[in-house]
Amino acid sequence: MTTRQIDCAIELAHTLNFRKASENCNISQPGLSYQIQTLEEEAGFTIFLRSGKGANLTPAGAAFISELVKIKENLRRATENARNISHGFSDSLSVSLPLRSALCFLPQIMKNFKKEFPHVLLNIQFQYGKSRTENFLTGNTDVMFGRKNALSHIPQIELHTIFQSHIYLIVQKEDSLAKKEIITPQDFKGRTLLVGGGSPPELKKAQETVINSVHPETMNSEDHFTTLTNVAAGNGVCLSPGFCNDRTEEFVWLPITFGTPIECVLATRSDDHRETTKRFIKITKEIYEAHNAEKEML
C-alpha cells in the first residue's frame, strides 16, 4: 500500500466522483482508477461500487477509509516529529488534550519543562473524541488528559490526579442570572437548557437534576463549541465543566449548588519509565499546587 493509493482512496471517498477526485489529486482519471483498483486487489475486497453516476463506498470500504484517514494523520505527525527532532531535538514527548483550556497553566508547564529539557520537543496535540484515547493506547501520544472515571478501567496505564473540575452555569454577560453569586436548580425556571454533545456522566447528572426539579425546555446541542455558539446566540444556557473555560470573558461562568466535581487526570503508560515523562507529570502537579486558589475556578 502506497501513500499515493491512500490519498486517492480518501479523496474519492470524499467526492464520490472519479473526475473530481482525479483533479484534486492532480492525476489523470485512468491513473486514479488504476490506483483504486490496485489498492482493492491488495486489500482483497471491494472498496467502491462503480456506477455511471460515480462511486459509492461499500460498508467494508467505509470502515477501511476511516482507518486510512487515521493512518495518513499518524504518518503526518510522525514525519513532523522526525523533522523537529532532526532540527536539534534529541527526543520528544507528546501530550494529548481535548481543549487548550483543559490545562489552563499549560504555557507555564511548557516553560518549566523546557528549562529542564531544552533538547526535548514537547509536542502538544489537541484531539477531541475517541481518537484521543485511541492514539494514546496505540502509542502515538505519551501523555493524555482525561477524566479518571473514564480511564480507570484501562489496564497497564497510570493515572495522575491533577485537579477536580466543578460544574458551572454559562450565560451571556447581559443575562439577569449573571449578577447572581451562585445558581440553584430553581434559577432554570422558564429557561432553555442546552444538553447533549457527549456530556460526561457527572454533567448529565447535573442536567438531570435541573430537568427533574423545574422541567425547563431543553435543546440538543452537538458538542461544546456548538453549545457555546447557541449560548452566544441567546438560544439557551448550559452547564459545563470548569476545565472547558477558555477565560476569554465572553461569557459568565457561575458556580452551582448541585453537581459532582470531575476528577481530571493525566494518563501515562505503565511501561513508560522515561525521566521526561515523570518530570512532565511532576512539573504539572507542582504548578497546580502553587496555584491552589485558582484551582477553585476549574
Steps between C-alpha positions, in 0.01 A plus 500: 500500500646836396428852621379577148238227524391626841466858375298394196267276701432767765433767237264274305318418825451873557383589149349169381589627155795368298544821297501730804723265698752474218512880465548548874776238505665649191485168317324381186167325540638169365792540740263546793299195395821297485604611850159402641498168316845399621408602856186284488701207364751535781227539764304205367156660502297760311536851640288688245195405297529659155205640305434742220438769762830447678592280797359393834674349799424143599452442876845340512634787294361761739669330796823467301506867397448601864816307591690647204421851623652408837806348331552814294470723808740282700748504211480879484565532872787250488661694216463834678635354822803355321567833328490682831738250659736538203506876565679469832270302728631174641161364612133589511205475736148525360209618713138465388230743616135542397517879545767759569311594816521144635837591652459871563861532623640324192723791384675509839530122501665514157743773610609309811536178304714670236736635767572145617492331158601755235573227244170316541214598271175540695238422239152620605216341303136605521274206432128473567296184547601135482805565280681649800474175699576287194817695424613468861437126520677435170806695613457804277484728804682464833282695744124548481263728689172340602239427764599243763164320480538458123855362513522302824390174334782501242780255589872577498469876541565731794271786594633816663235722660556868415185679621127471553286686249169641626192552287383852415211675333599699188295807408539816296639804682170686463296208639321582827653188657850640441458719810443204732784357708377141495239310300230258622274275290214747556689759296434295187124561508382632166840438342620281214775264610742384232580129540670217312831518317660199666464635854695302764292322770568769762367770267199290397414451867504877559282553191255235623480671840384819329262321264340295778471802730347774285437332161656768277492490123796307361686525173749248368840641408757289314819590688653755736587748225151482351356548848704815560384634165140439602556678832653796314199505267259510794356155431550377854734453793723204576689316770866423441809370681737774608788355300317613186525866607730673250504816715429733208230669712248465219261332744434497873574171676293462817548237775203276580371347824469152351710265292800271559854623416689322222838357595741597221815297444798457273546143377834338422581144395634273774802400290607862438779550754665798330613786719339750263157344550539491879617860514218627278249351744691633800535850355128509419407398854739753653357787296140410585589471869665843485179647357268342752269804512449498122421129515164588653410661166548176309 
